Amino acid sequence: MDVTIDKNSGYCFGVEFAIQMAEDEMEHCEELYCLGDIVHNSMEVKRLYKKGLRIIDRDQLKELRDCKVLIRAHGEPPETYKLALENNIELIDASCPVVLKLQNRVKHAFDSGKVGNAQVVIYGQVGHAEVIGLAGQTGDAAIIVTTEEDLGKIDFTRPVTLFSQTTKSTKGFYHIKALIEERLRQANHDSTQPALDANDSICRQVSNREPQLARFATEHDVIVFVSGKKSSNGKALYSVCKQHNPNSYFVESEEELQPEWFAGAGSVGICGATSTPMWLMEQVSGSIAAMEGAQV
């Protein structure tokens, strides 16, 4: 049995940049605070904890004074920067450039839309760190939609400016876009239809992995997808694997592997999310090889 790790899987630029910034900073201090999990992968969070990275939430941030706090790749709302100034907190800002650019676009759309009574709608996961940062650019006035049921939050007699969380599925975004267009037509059949300004703001490092993973999934008898269970990107990419290869399995670590998955398999493909470290996929590969005496 051959075991192959997908060369296109692993950290995206934003996550890699944030982790490198954290490790560089920890070379000069015993502890560094990080606002939220630096990456949605519990194994990597544990590794960095041993180096001194301490995860805090927003309530804990309010109690800190005169220290350093890392802003992870997901970005933060304006209130976080204001609080840091008030409490003399030095921010190590590792916000992904793609996310920062999107934040600026959302703020501009919201400010511009006030004149034309437009609504800013974000296709994303409620409570996700990136979405909190994006909504913060609108004073939390943006409408967050995840499923078709959420479309009831939108006033379809008014214009809509649509954005997407950078790690959502491309297919999902265009499905939501089509539904909004249809609702606008239905609500305004006797008058001029309000405009829909749809912005595909999905990160291309994410969206490009979908066709790559689709091909990779068909090239192997069994797929093992390695990702943290909190990862929005991981859930989206795993669904691509499962769609193209029903023998696809989602694991957080090698401890979740089941020998029966590989019975009769000639080849196994290992892949992961943009938040999955290469070292973890290599550990999974080694465990599978040890099970079957496979070639890696």
C-alpha positions as CSV (number, residue, x, y, z in Angstrom):
1,M,0.0,0.0,0.0
2,D,1.3,3.4,-1.0
3,V,0.8,6.4,1.3
4,T,1.0,9.9,-0.2
5,I,0.7,13.3,1.4
6,D,-0.9,16.0,-0.7
7,K,1.8,18.5,-1.5
8,N,-0.8,21.3,-1.8
9,S,-2.2,20.8,1.7
10,G,-1.0,22.5,4.9
11,Y,-0.8,26.0,6.1
12,C,-1.9,28.9,4.0
13,F,0.3,32.0,4.0
14,G,-1.7,33.8,6.6
15,V,-1.6,31.0,9.2
16,E,2.1,30.3,8.5
17,F,2.9,34.0,9.0
18,A,1.0,34.2,12.3
19,I,2.7,31.1,13.7
20,Q,6.1,32.4,12.6
21,M,5.5,35.7,14.3
22,A,4.4,34.0,17.5
23,E,7.5,31.7,17.6
24,D,9.8,34.7,16.8
25,E,8.3,36.7,19.7
26,M,8.5,33.8,22.1
27,E,12.3,33.6,21.6
28,H,12.4,36.8,23.7
29,C,9.8,36.2,26.3
30,E,8.6,33.3,28.5
31,E,4.9,33.8,27.8
32,L,2.9,35.5,24.9
33,Y,-0.8,36.0,25.0
34,C,-2.9,35.2,21.9
35,L,-6.5,36.3,21.5
36,G,-8.3,33.1,20.6
37,D,-6.7,29.9,19.2
38,I,-3.9,30.9,16.9
39,V,-5.1,28.2,14.5
40,H,-8.1,25.9,14.5
41,N,-6.0,22.9,15.2
42,S,-5.7,21.6,18.8
43,M,-2.5,19.7,18.2
44,E,-0.7,22.8,17.0
45,V,-2.2,24.8,19.9
46,K,-0.7,22.3,22.3
47,R,2.7,22.4,20.6
48,L,2.8,26.2,20.9
49,Y,1.5,26.1,24.5
50,K,4.7,24.2,25.5
51,K,6.7,27.1,24.0
52,G,4.8,29.7,26.0
53,L,1.8,30.8,23.9
54,R,-1.2,31.4,26.2
55,I,-4.7,31.6,24.7
56,I,-7.1,34.2,26.1
57,D,-10.6,35.2,25.3
58,R,-12.0,38.8,25.0
59,D,-13.2,38.9,28.6
60,Q,-9.6,38.1,29.8
61,L,-8.2,40.7,27.4
62,K,-10.2,43.4,29.2
63,E,-8.3,42.5,32.4
64,L,-4.8,42.7,31.0
65,R,-2.5,45.7,31.3
66,D,1.0,46.5,30.1
67,C,1.7,43.3,28.2
68,K,1.9,41.9,24.6
69,V,-0.9,40.2,22.8
70,L,-0.8,38.5,19.4
71,I,-3.6,39.1,16.9
72,R,-4.0,36.0,14.9
73,A,-4.6,35.7,11.1
74,H,-8.4,36.0,11.4
75,G,-8.2,39.7,12.2
76,E,-10.0,41.7,14.9
77,P,-12.7,44.3,15.1
78,P,-11.8,48.0,15.8
79,E,-12.9,47.6,19.4
80,T,-9.9,45.3,20.1
81,Y,-7.4,48.0,19.0
82,K,-9.2,50.7,21.0
83,L,-9.0,48.5,24.1
84,A,-5.3,47.8,23.6
85,L,-4.6,51.5,23.5
86,E,-6.6,52.1,26.7
87,N,-4.8,49.3,28.6
88,N,-1.3,49.9,27.3
89,I,-1.2,46.5,25.5
90,E,1.3,46.1,22.7
91,L,-0.4,44.2,19.8
92,I,1.7,41.8,17.7
93,D,-0.6,42.0,14.7
94,A,-0.5,38.9,12.5
95,S,-3.7,39.6,10.7
96,C,-3.7,38.0,7.3
97,P,-3.3,40.6,4.5
98,V,-6.2,39.1,2.6
99,V,-8.5,39.5,5.7
100,L,-7.3,43.1,6.3
101,K,-8.1,44.0,2.7
102,L,-11.6,42.5,3.1
103,Q,-12.2,44.4,6.3
104,N,-11.4,47.6,4.4
105,R,-13.8,46.6,1.6
106,V,-16.6,45.8,4.1
107,K,-16.1,49.1,5.9
108,H,-16.1,51.1,2.7
109,A,-19.3,49.3,1.5
110,F,-21.1,49.9,4.8
111,D,-20.1,53.6,4.9
112,S,-21.1,54.1,1.2
113,G,-24.3,52.1,1.6
114,K,-25.7,54.5,4.2
115,V,-26.5,56.9,1.4
116,G,-28.4,54.4,-0.7
117,N,-29.9,52.5,2.2
118,A,-28.0,49.3,1.3
119,Q,-27.4,46.4,3.5
120,V,-24.1,44.6,4.0
121,V,-24.5,40.8,4.1
122,I,-21.7,38.5,5.0
123,Y,-21.9,34.8,4.0
124,G,-20.1,33.2,7.0
125,Q,-20.3,31.4,10.3
126,V,-21.8,33.3,13.2
127,G,-19.2,33.6,16.0
128,H,-16.3,32.8,13.7
129,A,-13.3,34.9,14.6
130,E,-12.9,36.4,11.0
131,V,-16.7,37.1,10.8
132,I,-16.5,39.0,14.2
133,G,-13.7,41.1,12.7
134,L,-15.6,41.8,9.5
135,A,-18.9,42.6,11.2
136,G,-17.0,44.9,13.5
137,Q,-16.2,47.2,10.6
138,T,-19.9,47.9,10.4
139,G,-20.5,48.4,14.1
140,D,-22.1,44.9,14.0
141,A,-24.8,46.1,11.6
142,A,-23.8,43.6,8.9
143,I,-26.2,40.7,8.4
144,I,-24.6,37.2,8.8
145,V,-26.0,34.4,6.7
146,T,-24.9,30.8,6.8
147,T,-27.9,28.8,5.5
148,E,-31.0,29.5,3.4
149,E,-33.0,29.9,6.5
150,D,-30.9,33.0,7.5
151,L,-32.0,34.9,4.4
152,G,-35.1,35.9,6.4
153,K,-32.9,38.5,8.1
154,I,-32.5,40.5,4.9
155,D,-34.9,43.2,3.7
156,F,-35.3,42.4,0.0
157,T,-36.8,45.8,-0.7
158,R,-33.4,47.4,-0.2
159,P,-30.1,47.0,-2.0
160,V,-27.7,44.2,-0.8
161,T,-23.9,44.2,-0.8
162,L,-22.7,40.6,-0.4
163,F,-19.3,39.4,0.9
164,S,-18.0,36.1,2.0
165,Q,-15.9,34.9,4.9
166,T,-12.5,34.1,3.2
167,T,-12.6,30.4,4.1
168,K,-16.1,29.5,3.0
169,S,-17.0,27.2,0.1
170,T,-17.1,28.8,-3.3
171,K,-20.0,26.6,-4.3
172,G,-21.8,27.7,-1.1
173,F,-21.2,31.4,-1.8
174,Y,-22.7,31.3,-5.3
175,H,-25.6,29.2,-4.1
176,I,-26.4,32.0,-1.5
177,K,-25.9,34.6,-4.2
178,A,-28.4,32.9,-6.5
179,L,-31.0,32.7,-3.7
180,I,-30.6,36.4,-2.8
181,E,-31.1,37.3,-6.5
182,E,-34.3,35.2,-6.7
183,R,-35.6,36.7,-3.4
184,L,-35.0,40.2,-4.7
185,R,-36.9,39.4,-7.9
186,Q,-39.8,38.0,-5.9
187,A,-40.0,40.9,-3.5
188,N,-39.9,43.6,-6.2
189,H,-41.8,42.1,-9.2
190,D,-43.9,45.3,-9.6
191,S,-41.0,47.8,-9.2
192,T,-37.4,48.4,-10.1
193,Q,-35.4,45.6,-8.5
194,P,-32.8,46.8,-5.9
195,A,-29.2,46.1,-6.8
196,L,-27.2,43.2,-5.6
197,D,-23.4,43.9,-5.4
198,A,-22.0,40.4,-4.9
199,N,-18.3,40.2,-4.0
200,D,-16.6,36.8,-4.2
201,S,-14.1,37.5,-1.3
202,I,-13.1,33.8,-0.8
203,C,-9.3,33.5,-0.5
204,R,-7.9,31.9,-3.6
205,Q,-5.5,29.9,-1.5
206,V,-8.6,28.3,-0.2
207,S,-10.8,28.1,-3.3
208,N,-8.0,26.8,-5.5
209,R,-7.6,23.8,-3.2
210,E,-11.1,22.6,-3.9
211,P,-10.3,21.4,-7.5
212,Q,-6.9,20.2,-6.4
213,L,-8.4,18.1,-3.7
214,A,-11.1,16.8,-6.0
215,R,-8.4,15.4,-8.3
216,F,-6.3,14.1,-5.3
217,A,-9.3,12.3,-3.8
218,T,-10.0,10.4,-7.0
219,E,-6.4,9.3,-7.3
220,H,-6.4,7.1,-4.1
221,D,-8.5,4.3,-2.7
222,V,-8.8,5.9,0.7
223,I,-8.5,9.5,1.8
224,V,-7.5,10.6,5.3
225,F,-8.3,14.3,5.9
226,V,-6.5,15.8,8.8
227,S,-7.9,18.9,10.4
228,G,-9.1,20.5,13.7
229,K,-12.8,20.0,14.3
230,K,-13.2,23.8,14.8
231,S,-11.8,24.6,11.3
232,S,-14.5,26.1,9.0
233,N,-12.0,25.6,6.1
234,G,-11.4,22.0,7.1
235,K,-15.1,21.2,7.0
236,A,-15.5,22.7,3.6
237,L,-12.5,20.9,2.1
238,Y,-13.3,17.6,3.7
239,S,-16.8,17.8,2.0
240,V,-15.0,18.0,-1.3
241,C,-13.0,14.9,-0.6
242,K,-16.1,13.0,0.6
243,Q,-18.0,14.0,-2.5
244,H,-15.4,12.6,-4.8
245,N,-14.3,9.6,-2.7
246,P,-16.8,8.0,-0.3
247,N,-13.8,6.3,1.4
248,S,-12.8,9.6,3.0
249,Y,-12.2,10.0,6.7
250,F,-11.8,13.0,8.9
251,V,-9.3,12.8,11.8
252,E,-7.7,15.3,14.2
253,S,-4.7,13.1,14.8
254,E,-3.3,9.6,14.2
255,E,-5.0,8.4,17.4
256,E,-8.3,8.4,15.5
257,L,-7.2,6.1,12.7
258,Q,-9.1,2.8,12.3
259,P,-7.2,-0.2,10.7
260,E,-10.3,-1.4,9.0
261,W,-10.4,1.8,6.8
262,F,-7.4,0.5,4.9
263,A,-8.4,-3.1,4.3
264,G,-7.7,-4.0,0.7
265,A,-6.5,-0.5,-0.2
266,G,-3.7,-0.1,-2.7
267,S,-3.2,3.6,-2.0
268,V,-4.0,6.1,0.7
269,G,-3.9,9.9,0.3
270,I,-3.4,12.2,3.2
271,C,-4.5,15.8,3.0
272,G,-5.6,18.7,5.2
273,A,-7.0,22.2,5.8
274,T,-5.1,25.5,5.5
275,S,-4.9,25.2,9.3
276,T,-3.3,21.8,9.3
277,P,0.5,21.6,10.0
278,M,2.6,19.4,7.8
279,W,4.2,17.8,10.8
280,L,0.8,16.4,11.8
281,M,0.1,15.0,8.4
282,E,3.5,13.3,8.5
283,Q,2.7,11.8,11.9
284,V,-0.6,10.4,10.4
285,S,1.3,9.1,7.4
286,G,3.8,7.3,9.7
287,S,1.1,5.7,11.7
288,I,-0.7,4.3,8.6
289,A,2.6,3.0,7.3
290,A,3.3,1.2,10.6
291,M,-0.1,-0.4,10.5
292,E,0.4,-2.0,7.0
293,G,4.1,-1.9,6.4
294,A,3.2,0.6,3.7
295,Q,5.5,2.6,1.4
296,V,5.4,6.3,2.1
